Each structure stands twice: as C-alpha cells, then as structure tokens.
C-alpha cells in the first residue's frame, strides 16, 4: 500500500514539501499550529510569495475543483498520528534573541506533540536545519515518548531549497541526503524519493551527524563564497579594479565556478546569516570553535557591506555627516528577488539605517511591500519604482528584481531631482544608465 505522508510546519519548507509530496503521488496531511495558515492552505492559498507554489497546491488540495484531492491540512496532532507512515518535521529554527545559537523550541515542541500520537510503526524525518547532535537526542526522545517505542524510527533529511526556486528544488533536488542507521528507514525514504532518484538525483546515506553537518557546511560555503567576492570588491575599490570583471575571469576556472560570485550589499534572508552563526555557536560547544573562526570574518565582511552602501549614499547626497533633508529612493526591500521575504534583508537594513540618520527614504519592492511595512512601518513606501524615485536626490538599487533591470532610465530621469544611481547588486547595465545621463556607481567597480 502507498505510504501516507504528513508534513509538520507549513512555512516555505513545509508548504512546498507537502505540495511536492502530493505531486509525487502520495496522500499528504499537513499540520500547522497556526489555524489561519491552515485555513489559507486548505483554500488553496499560500501565505507567502513563491513562484509556482500556489499552482502546485491548487492542483492537489482536496475540495478544489479539478484537484487530485491528495493534499489536506489539519491542526490536529491526533489526526496526524493516525494518518501517517512517514512524518516530515519542517518547522523553523530561527536565531535566538541576543545569541548566535538557533532556537530549537519549535523542533522540540513538534517532537513532543507528535511522539505521544505514534501508536504504530512510523518513520519520523527531520528536515529542519538543526545543530549537529540534535538528531541523536531527538531519536532517543521519540523512543521514550512514542507508545510504539522502538517501532518509531528517525532519519535526518536536510533540505536545500532556495526561496524563489522552492518548487523546482523540491521536485528535482540536486542531491538527497539521508542520515540514518536503519536499513528500514533508508528503504522507506528510497520509496518516498523514487521519482527524483529515478531522474538522477544522487541519494546519499550518512550517519546523523554528517547529515546535519552537510546542511550547515553547504550554507557556510555559500556564505564564504559571497563574502570572498565582497572582500575582493573592497580591494578593487581601494586599487581601482573592477570586481565584476574579476569575478567573471576567476569564474571560468571550473574549480572556482561563476555562481555565487555576485558582489554587492551581501547576503541576508532566513538561512545563511543565522545558519553560520548557529554553526559557530555549536562548534564552540563541541570544543571546535577554532575551526570556524573564519566564519566570524565571513559574517563581518557581509555586515560591513550594508554600512558601506550607507556611506556611498551619504557621499552621493553631499558628503557631510547627515542625510537630513535628502530624499533617498530605495528599489528593493526583499533579501533577494522572486521572494517576498524581508528577514534580515540587506536592502531593508540599508533603507532603515538611512532613515534613522534623517534621510527621507521611499521604498518600492514588487512583492515585499506588506512584509517590509510590517517590519519597518516608519519608512516611506511607494506603489511603483517611478513613484518611489520622484524628487529623489539619489536612487539605490538594492534587490535585483528583473523589473528593475527593465526600467527606462530616461523615464526615471524625468522624475528625480538628480540622475544619480547606486547599484548595490551590480545587476544594472552601467552603459545604459550612463547613456541616459545618469551618474552610475556600483560596489567594487571604477567610477566613470
Ligand atoms: C539558501 C541556500 O542557497 C539554500 O540551499 C538553503 O537551503 C537555504 O539558504 P536562500 O536563503 O533562499 O537559500 O537564498 P540564496 O539564493 O542562497 O541567497 C542568499 C543571499 O545571498 C541573498 O540575499 C542573495 O542576494 C545573496 N547573494 C547570493 C549574493 O549577495 N551574491 C551572490 O552571488 C549570491
């Protein structure tokens, strides 16, 4: 009989995973402790902007006309326990307030609520990003608390999805990593992932600690790559070089590769910043802190980019100590394009800093306006890029949405006070903007 799957936690990870499991042909029951989320999802609506996700959801949510009916949602742990053969735990592990370590309380409470409902053989699969050592502890806890005892097993199966590509990354993962010591658990997960494995996704079986570490190691490497190129941008600025050309040239070396070498205002979001910090905190607990001291530097190079953009903007509007009386247009609020996520967004951070220093900031973002407003209600917001730049002394391009690359510099030029643009993502074409009479400046590139 086909496996029945539950998904616990319906954020980016869980909502996408649940819809993807239904797409792969399984009966799926998703749970969240927030009833409003369950109502939305049950009506086929996604609580965040993620390309393709709503369509996939509507294709499978029970009760929607023409759907497969394989996907349902609930707030009942009892129902989850009775329904599932495989339970995926997809809850969030945010950074703790005032500490580097991550907050495991959602994971702990998911396991504590699920375990007592497990009265028959089941496989629990952790997907959340957790400090190494968590899986072993959680496995013991499951056996203690589950009525079915040793019949309940745990596997750790980290998730590598990128926001903006969540559906594609979940349906066609570039690798599937499974931490488990049990052949039975491995067999079940091979069945769950038979389709992507059949299409060629590598299936890598490891022990618990390795599976947990793969995730944090991958994100640390990506963060390091971005901070490396941003460090090169600093040197290019000092030496008069061009970091975009430099990245292109070193990227042709296959050992280096061109991806994740875009210099700019750096990385943000709900993953990279908190994952490298939690990794440092955990290494410290394990007595291996020296191994990761370089991540402190990666973090500080990254945070310095935001301050550097503020300084470039200050210099651009007059060079004295404050932004008082200056109008600053900010294009972009999300931490990256094709997402409405503003968590630890470099763009919003820069906008906020300038506002707090007296600048009159007006922000426009294609999808992140509601979230930005909620986080930073005191900033000015406009309904379009053109509206945002009206009367601006300087325009900051801080998130590389396609919409911004397609802007007409001539039209925008008619609305601003001064044709001055700072490209915080090295994503606009300098020749086009300069050709329309703009002063174009970017990070790590020579001034023309
Ligand atoms: C990341 C990982 O890529 C993903 O595998 C993991 O599962 C979760 O964390 P995500 O947070 O969606 O995914 O964003 P990502 O695409 O990695 O970008 C992170 C940040 O780095 C963004 O703010 C982006 O603007 C920035 N970035 C990315 C750069 O500044 N330069 C680059 O070259 C690439």
Boltz pocket constraint, residues with backbone or C-beta under 6 A from the ligand:
constraints:
  - pocket:
      binder: B
      contacts: [[A, 159], [A, 160], [A, 161], [A, 162], [A, 163], [A, 164], [A, 219], [A, 222], [A, 226], [A, 259], [A, 260], [A, 261], [A, 262], [A, 263], [A, 264], [A, 265], [A, 266], [A, 267], [A, 268], [A, 269], [A, 270], [A, 271], [A, 272], [A, 335], [A, 336]]
      max_distance: 6.0
